[in-house]
């Protein structure tokens, strides 16, 4: 049994364009300039040879740091844990990153089993479970990036993007985790309401390949 922990702080996604600060259930007109703390429930999912757990997740929503009256910023925190009972050792190869293509859940194994976690962000579109199970396709633009760098997140109406927070290679059975604190996501270009929800994916390579995905609760980011 091995334990690995990863922590990334202060990561940021920045976009350009105009956004309407429309709050759904989280921000009111009178409190539009106040930060809003959103506690999010823990979750667990059991898949082939893995148990996924997510805990300590929360979000802090505030007006955009651009101070243009039209943006929105959310700082997200949480801990994703994978308890893996069976996996081939694998060999880590070149990592080109996750493609964000439909059906991929923004994950990529590059020759080894892997734990990956991040957020799905949508503009004027539902990202509830029924939409995700249907592939959230139908003209929706899917693309992604890692919060490890400065990556723009520009969302138009009806668009959904995967944003990877971090990943951990799984080279042998054990307990692996990705922990993050106050990772910053700034959204611009969405002329309407925006939603987000966390995702955690474990892919296990080998003759009995499997992918297990745990989704968090959707929440409004204005």
Buried (B, 14 or more C-beta within 10 A) or exposed (E): EEEBEBEBEEBBBBBEBEBBBBBEEBBEEEEBEEEBEBEBEEBEBEBEBBBBBBBBBBBBBBBBEBEEEBBBBBBBBBBBBBBBEEBBEBEEEEBEEBBBEEEBBBBBBBBBBBBBBBBBBBBBBEBBEEBBEEEBEEEBEBBBBBBEEEBEBBBEEBBBBBBBBBBBBBBEBBBBBBBBBBBBBBBBBBBBBBBBBBBBBBBBBEEEEBBBBBBBBBBBBB
